[in-house]
């Protein structure tokens, strides 16, 4: 067993900031094939730092793919559910890549860096799968498709003080960036999106530059944050995580993300299946559930109707730090998805009552 665990550790990749995390005393654990910081001081402290001031994340494990060439826009339109036709340079779009049956390959961000020049940010756990799928669907397009995941490091500076911090500490002009826009400064890419519900910036660059930025921010007193609070932050504002709220078996329509599926586009992979599902209504829907008790529902726990029959399961659950409530997102039979519907969640050997609520448990504070 010890030898097997050692071999598994050797396979785990490290981001360019691995040594920095060790120096900061981070608790490290495997995630998506990488060994990543889960927390530094504690998750609650880091969570509240982002909500109230500013936090710093290493997200260098994320994948980056570039699409360039005469057919770059046509190719992105083909594989992506959102509509990037005639998009202005500097615009960012959120959406999904889907299989023909509507199941989700991945959710991602598409940055328009220049004319015929797109930058795709994909989930770390899906890099190999996504890259293979993108290559398989590139036939007939005059494009230069490159997987740049090993080149780019990435940090995210998140929280109400993020703009001031990035400008003052890193000297990167970012105040003029609107929400969901991007700019390039030399070889550095700076965007304003955020996966926390707070204002924030993402910086993509070479490993050396990212390490330099990290050191400057830590020296300036910015709180380093692990993936533990990244999950609690994204969850309480209703943002999905691939593998929980989206998967090969969970379509964007089931997940309530139809806003990012542009069925009026001429075509994209999975369009027919998603159009049919939207017209007929999905068999299952993703909902929020608020419990009456303080018990914490976890991924995979059964969701029951009031007669005790299983009608779904929890995708993510926490005691929500920002609103002091036990809540979860769950995929349930569509007939039980109406707001205020009473449901039960089985937590180990006990059953706890709750009701269906909106999936956004905490109000987002993005810059508009």
N, C-alpha and C positions, 0 to 999 in steps of 0.2 A: 504493500500500500504506500509506504514512504517513497519508494522508488517511482511509482506511478505519479504521485503528487509532485515529485521533483521534476519529472519529465513534463508534466502539464505546466508547471511554473516556467520552465525553459521556453515553452511555446508562446507564452504571453508576451505581447509587445509592450514597449514602454514609450511614452510620449517624450518629447524633447525636454519636458519639465520634470521628469521623474526624480532627478537628484534634488531639485528644488523642493519637491514635496517631502522627500525624506528629511531634508534639512529643517523643514518647518514642523516636523513631527506628525505628519498626516497618517491616519489609519488607511492603509492601502489594501485593496481587494480586487479580484478579477471582475472585469466588466467588458463585455463585447470583444473578448479576445485580448484586451489590454489589462494591465494592472494600473488601477486608477485610485486617486484619493477619494475616499468616501466621506471623511470628515476630518477636521483639524481640531478645534476646541470642542465644539459639540454642534449637532445639527440645528438645534433651536437658536443658538447664538448666531450662527451663520445665516440662517433663514431670516431672522429679524434684522441683521445687518443689511441685507439686500432690500428688505421692505422699508427700512428707515434711513439708511445712508447709502452704502455702496459695498458691493462684494466682487471678488475676482475669481473667475473659474478657468481652469484648464480644460479646454474642449478640443485639444489637438487630436483626439482620437476620431473625430468626425472625418468623413470622407469628402474629397473634392474632385470633381470631374469637370474638365473644360471641353466646350463644344465650339469649334470655330470653323469658318468656311462659308461658301455661298449658300449652302442649304441648312445652316445652323438653326435658323428660326423654324424652318419647316420640320426639321428633325425634333426639336424640342416640342413643337406643337403635337407631333405624332405620339410622343411617349408621355406627355404631361397632361393632367386633367384641366389645369387652369389655362387661360388664354393669354399668350404673350405676343400675339400678332400686333405688329406696329408699336410695340412697347417702346417708351422713351428710354434712352441710355440712362442708367442709374437707378432704374426701377427694380424692385424685388417682388417676386410672386411666391406664395405658398401653394402647394398642391400635392398631388399624389401621382405615382406611376402605378398603373393597374394591369393585371392580367386580362385576357380576353373575357374571362368570366366575371370580371368586376372586383375580384379579390385584390388586395393591396400588395404591390411589390415593396413599396416604401413611401413615406411622406418626405418631402424635401423642399428646399428653397432654391429658386432659380433667380440668379442675378444677371441682369443685362449689363455687361461691362462695356460693350461697344457694339457698333454695327457688326452683325455676324459673329458676335463674341459673347458666349454665355458661360456662366460659372455655376455649377450645380453642387449644392451641399447636401450630402446624404448621411444617413445614420451609420454609426461606427459598426454596429453588429451586422449591417447589411452590405458592407463595401464590396466584398467578393461577389455576392449574389447580384447586387445592382449592376456592377461593372460587366459581369457576364451577360446580363439581360440587356443592357444598353448596347453592347457589341452585337448581340444577336439581332437587334432591331435597327441596326444602322445600315443595312443593305439598301442600296439605291439612293443614298444621300451623299452629296459631295461635301464631306465634313472631315475635320481633323479632331478626333475624339481621343482625349488623353485622361488617364487616371493620375491625378497629381496628389493623391492622399498622403504619400510618403514625403512629399516636399514641404507641404504647408504645416506649420504649427498654427494654433488658434487659441486666443484667449477671449473671454467675454467679461466685460465690466458692466455690472448691472446694479440698478438702484437709482433713487431720486438724485443722488449726487454724481451720477456717472458722467454726465456731460462735462461738468466742471473738472472732474478728476482726470478724464482723458486729455482734455485741453491743457490743464496746468501741469500734470505730471509727465505726460508723454509728448506734449507739444504737437499733438495731431489735431488739426482743425476739423471739428466735427459738429459744431453748433448749427451750421447751415443744413446739415443732413435732416431731412424729414423722415417720419416713420416709414419703414420699409423702402429705404433708398440706400445706395452704395456709392462710394467714390474710391478711386485709386490715387495713391500718393506715392509716386515712384513704383516700387515693387510691392508696396503694402496695400492691402484691400481693407477698407473700413466700412462697416455697415451698421445700420440702426434698426434692429428687429427686437430681439429679446425673447427668451423662453422662460421668463419668470413672472410676467405680468407687470414688470416695472420697465421704466425707460432703460435703455442699455445699448452697448456697442460691442461689435465683434471685430476683432483684428486678426487678419490672416497674413502671414508673412513667413520668411525663412526661419528655421529653428533658432539661429543665433539671434535674430531680431526679437523673436518672441521671448527668449530667455532674458534679453536685455529689458524688455517692457515689464516682464514679471518682476524682476529685481527692483526696478524703479518704483513700481506700485506697492510692493511689499515694504520697501524702505519708507514710502510716504504714509504707511499705516493703513493701507487698504486691507480689509479682512479677506484672507483666502477662504474659498468655499469649496466643499466637496460635492460629489454627485448625490449624496444623501439629501441635502437641502435643495439641490437643483430639482429633484423629483418632487419634494413637498411644495416647492414654489410653483412649478408648472401645473401640478395637480390641482391646487386650490383655485386656480383661475381657469380651469377646464381645458387645458391644453393636452392633446393626446401624446402618448408614448407608443412608438411602434413595438409590437409584441404584447401590448396590453390593450390599448383602445383601437389599434389597427393591426391587421395581419392578413395573411393569405385568405383567411376565412371571414374577415371583417372588412366589408367594403366601406368606402367613404360615405355612402348613403346611410348605411346602418349606424355609422359613427356620428351622424349629424353634421357632416362636413360637406353637404351638397353645395354650399356657397362656393366651394373651390373646385366644383365639377361643372365645367361650362359645356352643357349639352348642345348649345347653339353653335359650337365649333363644327367645322366641316367633318373632322374625324380625329379620333385618338384611340389608342388601344384600350379596349374595355368600354367604349362609349355605348354600344348597343345594349350590353348587359346592364349597365348602370341606368340607362334611360328606361329600360323595362322595369328595373327594380324601383325606380323613383315613381313611375306611373302606377304600378300595382301596390306600392308600399312594401318596405322590407319586412321579413318575418320577425326580425329582432331589431331592437333599437338600443342605443347607448343612452343611459339616463344617469342623473345624479340621485343619490339616496342619502337622506339625513336621518340618523338614528336618534331615538329618544334617549338612549343610554350613552355612557362613555366608552363602551366596548369598541374595539377597533377592528373593522372588517379588513381582510387582506385578500390579495389576488387569489382567485380560484374558489373563494368561499361561496357556498350555494346561496342563491336568492330564492325565496319561497313566496307563494301567494298566501293569503290568509287562511287557506285550507291546508297549508303545509306541503303543497306540491311544488317541486322545483321548477322554476320558470326562467332561470338564468344564473349567472354567476358574476362575482365581483371582478372587475378588471384592475382597479387601484383603490386603496382605501387608507385613510390616515385619521388621526385626531388633528383637525385643521388648526394649525398654530395661530393663524391670523384672526380667526373668528371663534375659536374655542368650542368647536363642535366635532363630533364623530361623523364623518361623511365618507362616501365612496362613489365611484363611478361603476356602473354595472351594465352588462349586456343582457337584456331581458326580452321575453316574448312581447311583440309590439303592442298587444292588447293591454299590457300593464304599464305602458310608458307615459300615460297621461299624468300631468302634475297633480300632486296631492294623493295619488293612489297609495294606499297602505300596502306595504310589503314586509317581509321578514328576512333576516339574514341569519344563517346558521354559523355561529362562531364556536368552533370545537363542538362541545356537547350541548351548548345552550342556543336558544333562539331569541333574537332581539328584533323589536318592531321599529319600523321607520316609515318614511313617506318619500315619494318621488318629488324631487326639487330640480331646479335648473343646475346644469353641470358646472356653472361658474359660481363657486362658493365664495369667492372674494373678488371685489371689483378691481379690474385692471387699471394700471396707472401709466399707460403708454403716452408718449408725447404725440399729439395729433398735429 
